[in-house]
């Protein structure tokens, strides 16, 4: 019983639902109260103690339906028992039948349905074996001696489900990670159920001269084939429940560390989802107002000054407070063809942080610079980025002219609360670098950060001007992957807190 809930919580955690130890204990207490018999009651009860946010509740609903809805998908298998919405999965049925206390009583309530299922199982398997069995003519059939053979002969769906789930737990089927492992785990589960002994029995009976023994061998062979399909479906269900999430995480982990210029177009949608999730994580970490109130060090001068009206009797204490102003951010992005993808995802990242970076002005350039902040106010992030790339992405890159334009338009708005982020490879086509304009910006701004998507080994090669721009930047970072971009933005937020 506890193992079933433990497996379900593991599946929820795989689905990015955060569940603490205390919440796990609450879930066990809920199970003791409601049991497993009523599917909707079970779902509603666990939904009260496990998911917390709206996103987690949606993920919980999907995961619950997948975990408690194992069906027989094999064409060789028996038909379903009826309304799947009212029937727990084989795991839950197994737990309810094998459990004690309340759960045991719930298992008994499923008995009628289990008997009906067993009848259909017997009929379907018998039909599959019918033609070959009839070839030997009518007569009695021997009884199987192996434990698995006896189980299949009884054809009780509940009992078979219990055996499959027990074998699955024995071989740790929840650890499946790749699609190609389905055959391996299918074989392991069959072996754990006693398939080797059944195979030997089928082989021995098949060589017998006794007609009832040969009839039994054929019958067991068909039942074994049916069981293999049923186990394969069970393993596939476990793969979709556990490994599909692990596979997604593996892909996301790879995408975080792959250079954005090397990622194919078909992965851009997944990258966008990853950017938004990374941004939400940073928002959660830095969105609180960093202000210390009524704790920390006593502000002695202010306390004495405010209590002079009480004839030096101190009634009101005043504490030293720390308040961080939200920074102003100027983002200057090279959107020429060589770095367009980097600009796309940096802009997406910055504008996803609007809760903690509300004052963002954005400029795009290749040959000339223009402000695109209004595009982001009037359009969605995706549409605004597409329009910016279309309007300013053509032409030969000229960093000197872009910096001169930025100096002309924005120098008066830069102060000690301003962070200027420049994204580009600094390849200026051997034009005038105009470092004097960057020096003026550096002297007025709180921070100037230059993010270069190229590998450091390529800086200062060819027409790269990084050697000239670096002295007038407070921070110069390689930023060719999402992981590097996340670190840069995290440091930016931390520096303003």
C-alpha positions in Angstrom: 0.0 0.0 0.0 2.7 2.5 1.0 4.8 1.4 -2.1 1.9 2.4 -4.4 1.7 5.9 -3.0 5.5 6.2 -3.0 5.6 5.3 -6.7 2.9 7.9 -7.4 4.8 10.6 -5.6 7.9 9.7 -7.5 5.9 10.2 -10.7 4.7 13.5 -9.5 8.2 14.7 -8.8 9.2 13.6 -12.2 6.5 15.9 -13.5 8.1 18.9 -11.8 5.7 18.9 -8.9 7.6 19.8 -5.7 6.6 17.6 -2.8 8.2 17.8 0.6 8.5 15.1 3.2 5.7 16.8 5.3 3.4 16.8 2.2 4.2 13.1 1.6 3.2 12.3 5.2 0.0 14.3 4.7 -0.7 12.2 1.6 -0.3 9.0 3.6 -2.7 10.3 6.2 -5.2 11.1 3.5 -5.0 7.6 2.0 -5.7 6.1 5.4 -8.9 8.1 5.6 -10.3 7.7 2.1 -8.7 4.5 0.8 -8.4 3.6 -2.9 -11.9 2.4 -3.7 -13.4 5.8 -4.9 -11.3 7.1 -7.7 -12.6 10.7 -7.6 -12.5 10.9 -3.8 -8.9 9.7 -3.9 -7.9 12.3 -6.6 -9.6 15.1 -4.8 -8.0 14.2 -1.5 -4.5 14.0 -2.8 -5.1 17.2 -4.8 -5.6 19.0 -1.5 -2.3 18.0 0.0 0.2 17.6 -2.9 0.0 20.3 -5.6 0.2 23.9 -4.6 0.3 26.2 -7.7 -2.1 26.2 -10.7 0.6 24.7 -12.9 1.2 22.0 -10.4 -2.5 21.2 -10.1 -2.7 20.8 -13.9 0.3 18.6 -13.9 -1.2 16.6 -11.0 -4.4 16.0 -12.9 -2.5 14.6 -15.9 -0.2 12.5 -13.9 -3.0 11.0 -11.7 -5.0 10.0 -14.8 -1.9 8.4 -16.3 -0.8 6.6 -13.2 -4.2 5.2 -12.3 -5.4 4.3 -15.7 -3.4 1.3 -16.9 -5.4 -0.4 -19.6 -4.9 -3.4 -21.7 -3.9 -2.1 -25.1 -2.8 -5.3 -26.7 -5.0 -6.6 -29.5 -4.5 -10.1 -28.2 -5.7 -9.1 -24.7 -9.2 -9.2 -23.3 -11.5 -6.2 -23.6 -11.6 -3.5 -20.9 -13.8 -3.9 -17.9 -16.0 -0.9 -18.6 -15.8 2.8 -17.6 -12.2 3.5 -17.0 -13.0 6.7 -15.1 -14.5 4.7 -12.3 -12.0 1.9 -12.3 -8.6 2.2 -10.6 -5.5 1.0 -12.4 -4.1 -2.5 -11.9 -1.6 -1.0 -9.4 -4.3 0.4 -7.3 -6.5 -2.7 -7.6 -3.5 -4.8 -6.6 -2.8 -2.6 -3.6 -6.5 -2.6 -2.5 -6.7 -6.4 -2.8 -3.4 -7.2 -1.1 -3.7 -4.5 1.6 -5.2 -4.7 5.0 -7.7 -2.7 7.1 -9.8 -0.3 5.0 -7.9 -1.1 1.8 -8.8 -4.8 2.1 -12.4 -4.0 2.3 -12.3 -1.9 -0.8 -10.6 -4.7 -2.6 -13.6 -6.9 -1.9 -15.9 -4.3 -3.4 -14.2 -4.8 -6.7 -14.8 -8.5 -6.7 -17.8 -8.6 -9.0 -16.0 -6.7 -11.7 -12.9 -8.9 -11.3 -15.0 -12.1 -11.7 -16.6 -10.7 -14.9 -13.2 -9.7 -16.2 -11.9 -13.2 -15.5 -14.7 -14.8 -17.5 -13.9 -12.6 -20.5 -10.2 -13.4 -20.1 -10.9 -17.1 -20.1 -13.1 -16.8 -23.1 -10.7 -14.7 -25.2 -7.7 -16.8 -24.5 -9.7 -20.0 -25.2 -10.8 -18.5 -28.5 -7.2 -17.8 -29.5 -6.2 -21.3 -28.7 -9.4 -22.9 -30.0 -8.4 -23.8 -33.6 -5.2 -25.5 -32.7 -6.7 -27.3 -29.7 -9.6 -28.6 -31.8 -7.1 -30.1 -34.3 -6.4 -32.8 -31.7 -10.1 -33.5 -31.3 -12.2 -33.3 -28.2 -11.0 -34.6 -25.0 -9.6 -33.7 -21.6 -6.7 -31.3 -21.0 -4.0 -31.9 -18.5 -3.5 -29.4 -15.7 -0.3 -27.2 -15.6 2.2 -27.7 -12.9 4.2 -24.4 -13.1 3.0 -21.5 -10.9 2.7 -19.2 -13.9 0.8 -21.8 -15.9 -1.7 -22.2 -13.1 -2.1 -18.4 -12.9 -2.8 -18.1 -16.6 -5.2 -21.0 -16.6 -7.3 -19.4 -13.9 -7.3 -16.2 -16.1 -8.3 -13.9 -13.2 -7.5 -10.4 -14.3 -7.0 -9.0 -10.8 -4.6 -11.8 -9.9 -2.6 -11.3 -13.1 -2.4 -7.6 -12.5 -1.1 -8.2 -9.0 1.5 -10.5 -10.4 2.6 -8.1 -13.1 2.9 -5.2 -10.7 4.7 -7.2 -8.1 7.2 -8.3 -10.8 7.5 -4.8 -12.1 8.4 -3.5 -8.6 10.9 -6.4 -8.2 12.8 -5.4 -11.4 12.4 -1.6 -10.7 10.6 -0.9 -13.9 10.1 2.7 -12.8 13.8 3.2 -13.5 13.3 2.7 -17.3 14.9 5.6 -19.1 15.0 4.8 -22.9 12.5 3.5 -25.4 14.9 0.8 -26.4 14.7 -0.7 -22.8 11.1 -1.7 -23.2 12.1 -5.2 -24.4 14.6 -5.7 -21.7 12.1 -4.8 -18.9 9.4 -6.9 -20.5 11.7 -10.0 -20.4 12.8 -9.2 -16.8 9.2 -9.0 -15.6 8.3 -12.3 -17.4 11.3 -14.0 -15.9 10.4 -12.6 -12.4 6.9 -14.1 -12.9 8.3 -17.6 -13.7 8.4 -17.6 -17.4 11.5 -19.9 -17.5 9.6 -22.6 -15.7 6.6 -22.1 -17.9 8.7 -22.3 -21.0 10.2 -25.6 -19.9 6.8 -27.0 -19.1 5.5 -26.0 -22.6 8.5 -27.6 -24.2 8.1 -30.9 -22.2 4.4 -31.1 -22.8 4.8 -30.4 -26.5 7.1 -33.4 -26.9 4.7 -35.7 -25.1 2.8 -38.4 -27.0 -0.2 -37.8 -24.7 -2.9 -35.7 -26.6 -4.1 -33.9 -23.4 -0.5 -32.8 -22.7 0.0 -31.5 -26.2 -3.3 -29.7 -26.0 -2.3 -28.1 -22.7 1.1 -27.1 -24.3 -0.7 -25.3 -27.1 -3.1 -23.6 -24.7 -0.3 -22.4 -22.4 1.6 -21.2 -25.4 -1.2 -18.9 -26.4 -1.8 -17.7 -22.9 2.0 -17.0 -22.6 1.9 -14.9 -25.8 -1.1 -13.0 -24.4 0.7 -12.4 -21.2 3.8 -11.1 -23.1 1.6 -8.5 -24.9 0.0 -7.5 -21.6 3.4 -7.1 -19.9 4.7 -5.1 -22.9 1.8 -2.7 -22.6 2.5 -2.4 -18.9 6.1 -1.5 -19.5 5.1 1.0 -22.2 2.8 2.6 -19.7 5.6 2.9 -17.2 7.9 4.3 -19.8 5.4 7.0 -20.7 4.8 7.8 -17.0 8.5 7.9 -15.9 11.0 7.8 -18.7 9.3 10.3 -21.0 9.8 13.0 -18.3 13.4 11.9 -17.8 13.9 12.0 -21.5 12.6 15.5 -21.6 14.8 16.6 -18.8 17.8 15.0 -20.6 17.0 17.0 -23.8 16.5 20.2 -21.8 19.8 19.6 -20.0 21.5 19.2 -23.3 19.8 22.2 -24.8 21.0 24.4 -21.9 24.6 23.6 -22.7 24.6 23.6 -26.5 25.6 26.7 -28.3 22.5 28.5 -29.5 23.9 28.8 -33.0 24.0 25.0 -33.3 20.4 24.3 -32.3 18.0 23.4 -35.0 14.9 25.4 -35.7 12.7 22.5 -34.6 14.0 22.8 -31.0 13.2 26.6 -30.7 9.8 26.0 -29.2 11.3 23.8 -26.5 14.0 26.4 -25.9 11.3 29.1 -25.4 9.6 27.0 -22.8 12.9 26.4 -21.1 13.7 30.1 -21.1 10.3 31.0 -19.5 10.8 28.3 -16.9 14.3 29.6 -16.1 12.9 33.1 -15.9 10.2 32.1 -13.4 12.8 30.5 -11.2 14.8 33.7 -11.1 11.6 35.7 -10.5 10.8 33.5 -7.5 14.3 34.0 -6.1 14.5 37.8 -6.5 11.0 39.2 -6.7 10.7 39.9 -3.0 11.3 43.5 -2.0 14.7 43.5 -0.4 14.0 45.6 2.6 14.9 44.9 6.3 12.3 46.2 8.6 12.4 46.0 12.4 15.3 43.6 12.4 19.1 43.9 12.1 21.0 46.8 13.6 19.6 49.6 15.6 19.8 53.0 14.0 21.0 55.0 17.1 21.0 58.6 15.7 17.5 58.3 14.2 16.2 56.6 17.4 17.5 59.4 19.6 16.3 62.1 17.2 12.8 60.7 17.0 12.5 60.3 20.8 13.6 63.8 21.8 10.0 64.8 22.2 9.7 62.2 25.0 12.4 63.9 27.1 15.0 61.3 26.1 12.8 58.4 27.1 13.0 55.9 24.3 9.7 54.7 23.1 10.1 54.2 19.4 13.0 52.2 18.0 14.2 52.7 14.5 16.3 50.1 12.6 18.7 50.4 9.8 16.9 49.6 6.6 18.3 48.4 3.3 16.2 49.1 0.2 17.3 48.1 -3.3 15.9 50.2 -6.2 14.8 48.3 -9.2 17.5 48.7 -11.9 17.1 50.4 -15.2 18.3 48.2 -18.0 19.4 49.2 -21.5 19.8 46.2 -23.8 21.7 46.8 -27.0 21.6 43.8 -29.3 23.3 42.9 -32.5 20.6 41.3 -34.6 22.7 40.6 -37.7 22.5 37.1 -39.1 25.6 35.7 -37.2 24.1 36.4 -33.7 20.4 36.7 -34.4 19.6 33.5 -32.4 21.5 34.7 -29.4 19.7 38.1 -29.5 16.3 36.3 -29.8 16.8 34.3 -26.6 18.4 37.0 -24.6 15.6 39.4 -25.3 13.1 36.7 -24.5 14.9 36.1 -21.2 15.0 39.7 -20.2 11.4 40.5 -21.1 10.3 37.3 -19.2 11.7 39.0 -16.1 9.4 42.0 -16.3 8.3 41.5 -12.7 11.8 42.2 -11.4 13.2 44.2 -14.3 10.2 46.5 -15.2 12.4 49.3 -16.6 13.9 47.8 -19.8 14.7 49.8 -22.9 15.8 47.7 -25.9 17.8 48.7 -28.9 18.6 46.6 -32.0 21.1 47.1 -34.7 23.2 45.7 -37.5 24.2 48.7 -39.7 22.2 51.3 -37.7 20.6 51.3 -34.3 16.9 51.8 -33.4 14.8 51.4 -30.2 12.4 48.5 -30.3 10.9 48.9 -26.7 7.5 49.9 -28.1 7.4 46.6 -30.1 7.5 44.7 -26.9 4.7 46.8 -25.3 2.3 46.4 -28.2 3.1 42.7 -29.2 3.8 39.4 -27.6 7.4 38.5 -26.9 7.7 36.2 -29.9 6.1 38.7 -32.3 8.1 41.6 -31.0 11.4 39.7 -31.5 10.4 38.7 -35.0 9.6 42.3 -35.9 12.9 43.6 -34.4 14.9 41.0 -36.4 13.0 41.9 -39.6 13.5 45.6 -39.2 17.1 45.8 -38.0 18.6 42.4 -39.0 19.7 43.4 -42.5 22.9 45.2 -43.4 26.6 45.0 -42.6 27.4 45.1 -38.9 28.8 48.5 -37.7 29.4 48.6 -33.9 31.0 52.0 -34.0 28.0 53.6 -35.6 25.6 51.7 -33.3 27.5 52.9 -30.2 27.5 56.4 -31.5 23.8 56.3 -32.0 23.2 54.9 -28.5 25.4 57.6 -27.1 23.5 60.3 -28.9 20.0 59.0 -27.9 20.5 57.7 -24.4 23.5 59.2 -22.7 21.3 61.7 -20.8 19.1 58.8 -19.4 22.0 56.8 -18.0 22.8 57.2 -14.3 24.1 55.3 -11.4 21.1 53.0 -11.3 21.5 52.0 -15.0 22.9 48.7 -16.3 23.8 48.6 -20.0 23.9 45.1 -21.6 25.5 44.8 -25.0 25.1 41.5 -26.8 27.3 41.0 -29.8 30.4 39.4 -31.2 32.2 42.8 -31.6 33.1 42.0 -35.2 33.1 45.4 -36.8 34.1 44.6 -40.4 37.4 46.5 -39.7 35.5 49.8 -39.2 36.0 52.5 -36.6 35.4 51.0 -33.1 34.4 54.3 -31.5 35.6 53.3 -28.1 35.3 56.9 -26.9 31.5 56.6 -26.9 31.7 53.3 -24.9 34.0 55.1 -22.4 31.4 57.8 -21.8 28.7 55.2 -21.2 31.0 53.3 -18.8 31.7 56.4 -16.8 28.0 57.3 -16.3 26.4 53.8 -15.8 26.4 51.6 -12.8 27.5 48.7 -14.9 28.3 47.9 -18.5 28.1 44.2 -19.3 29.2 42.9 -22.7 28.0 39.4 -23.6 29.9 37.8 -26.5 28.3 34.6 -27.9 31.6 33.5 -29.4 34.0 31.2 -27.7 36.8 33.2 -25.8 39.4 31.6 -28.1 37.9 33.5 -31.0 37.9 36.9 -29.3 40.4 39.3 -30.8 40.8 37.3 -34.0 40.1 38.7 -37.4 37.9 41.8 -37.2 36.9 41.3 -33.6 37.2 44.5 -31.4 36.9 42.9 -28.0 40.4 44.0 -27.0 39.4 47.6 -27.5 35.9 47.3 -25.9 36.8 45.2 -22.8 38.6 48.0 -20.8 35.4 50.0 -20.9 33.1 47.3 -19.5 32.6 46.3 -15.9 31.9 42.7 -16.9 32.7 40.8 -20.1 31.3 37.2 -20.4 31.1 34.5 -22.9 27.4 33.9 -23.4 26.8 31.3 -26.1 24.4 29.0 -24.2 21.2 29.3 -22.1 23.1 28.1 -19.0 25.6 30.9 -19.4 22.8 33.4 -20.1 21.0 32.3 -16.9 24.2 32.8 -14.8 24.7 36.3 -16.2 21.1 37.4 -15.5 21.2 35.8 -12.1 24.4 37.8 -11.3 22.8 40.9 -12.6 19.8 40.5 -10.2 22.0 39.6 -7.3 24.2 42.7 -7.9 21.1 44.9 -7.6 19.7 43.3 -4.5 
